[in-house]
Amino acid sequence: MASHQWIDITDAAAITGFCTRTLRRNAASGELPAYKVGRALRFRIDDINSWMESNRLPNAKSGAPRKSGGAR
């Protein structure tokens, strides 16, 4: 699929692994760019990828395992 392609909320949920309710909530808050066409929400794949990257944890970038041990 091309990154400029428009997808519906069901496809966005399949790509991200989030439920449609989570996607609707993030779209309503403006955190996830979405476009309303009639009553349906549409998303661009590159917007979804950018949103996912912006929520990445610091250690996820390097792939390094997190140190465990907690407080001593």
C-alpha angles and dihedrals in degrees: 000000000000116000092235092058120117118232135183126242094265092057091044089054091051092050097046101034090231123124119252091249091060091049092049091049092050092045091050091051090051093242093113115044110237136164125217117221107182103311095332127094119224128193135194115230093226089054090052091049091050091048091050091049092050089057096049117127116242095247093046090072095061095036088228115149116249117253113245128199105096124206120344 
